Amino acid sequence: MALKVYADRMSQPSRAVIIFCKINGIDFEEVRIDLPKRQHLTPEFREINPMRQIPAIVDGRFKLSESHAILIYLACVFPGVADHWYPADLFKRAKIHSVLDWHHLNLRRGSATYVLNSVLAPALGLPLNPTAAAEGEKILSASLAKIESVWLKGSGRFLLGSSQPSIADLSLVCEIMQLEMADEKDRDRILNPHKRVLKWIDDTKNATRPHFDEVHSTLYKVKEKLKQLRSDGIIETGSIKKTAPVSKM
Ligand SMILES: N[C@@H](CCC(=O)N[C@@H](CS)C(=O)NCC(=O)O)C(=O)O
């Protein structure tokens, strides 16, 4: 029975898991859990992940949630996953764990808070919250500065000075990609001061093509739709004139 991946491609950790499977030739079935339709709250999905979040996997009788744990499991269990994704070297592994643990309370917290409160909230039936968005941006910018000065220090193109990507590069870059939904000038304001981060994002995209773009195509479509709604004056950055239902996005 093929591995099942429960995911929504608008979810950044879901994308990381799907790209990882595709790039490593892992045979899997993608089961869409539509977040705006609240499919993650159904009793059926609760059986898969009692935490009611995506991504989650079922491999035979084994169920697992949390994208970082899933990526580590897949890298260890499926033959043919190249060593650079999750190196056998225990020191390298430990450093990857260190980045992944840091990610949740820093980059992800900042980015998810910013995007939710400046862009996504109305699509989820919530009001935009400029104060929370500003707080998220502060955490996000500080995290990007740390990535640049700590994890991307040195000559390697990827995190921890590596010449090839690991699961940490994939996880963090998928998170940053949520900013594609922000207004271009806001995205530029946040990302452009971090030139090494910009180059690392490009390097990670290039190292994972064509899967990276294919899996992000839903996000790119939403980005274009939002751009159109902004230029039509239906939505503004940081404040909404008219609530755009998610079906319109
Ligand atoms: N730490 C988890 C985060 C999972 C998560 O926050 N998933 C979101 C989508 S990106 C979700 O399922 N949200 C629905 C909810 O929390 O109600 C991971 O890395 O997998």
PDBQT file of the ligand as one rigid body, heavy atoms in Angstrom, charges set to zero:
ROOT
HETATM    1  N1  LIG A 301       4.318  22.061  13.297  1.00  0.00    +0.000 N 
HETATM    2  C1  LIG A 301       3.415  21.560  12.294  1.00  0.00    +0.000 C 
HETATM    3  C2  LIG A 301       2.536  22.695  11.848  1.00  0.00    +0.000 C 
HETATM    4  C3  LIG A 301       1.319  22.182  11.139  1.00  0.00    +0.000 C 
HETATM    5  C4  LIG A 301       0.363  23.298  10.846  1.00  0.00    +0.000 C 
HETATM    6  O1  LIG A 301       0.351  24.365  11.491  1.00  0.00    +0.000 OA
HETATM    7  N2  LIG A 301      -0.457  23.061   9.837  1.00  0.00    +0.000 N 
HETATM    8  C5  LIG A 301      -1.452  24.027   9.489  1.00  0.00    +0.000 C 
HETATM    9  C6  LIG A 301      -1.420  24.295   7.993  1.00  0.00    +0.000 C 
HETATM   10  S1  LIG A 301       0.088  25.067   7.543  1.00  0.00    +0.000 SA
HETATM   11  C7  LIG A 301      -2.802  23.475   9.864  1.00  0.00    +0.000 C 
HETATM   12  O2  LIG A 301      -3.067  22.294   9.730  1.00  0.00    +0.000 OA
HETATM   13  N3  LIG A 301      -3.667  24.350  10.356  1.00  0.00    +0.000 N 
HETATM   14  C8  LIG A 301      -4.996  24.012  10.749  1.00  0.00    +0.000 C 
HETATM   15  C9  LIG A 301      -5.232  24.274  12.203  1.00  0.00    +0.000 C 
HETATM   16  O3  LIG A 301      -4.264  24.436  12.956  1.00  0.00    +0.000 OA
HETATM   17  O4  LIG A 301      -6.413  24.315  12.589  1.00  0.00    +0.000 OA
HETATM   18  C10 LIG A 301       4.197  20.970  11.126  1.00  0.00    +0.000 C 
HETATM   19  O5  LIG A 301       5.330  21.389  10.873  1.00  0.00    +0.000 OA
HETATM   20  O6  LIG A 301       3.672  20.058  10.474  1.00  0.00    +0.000 OA
ENDROOT
TORSDOF 0
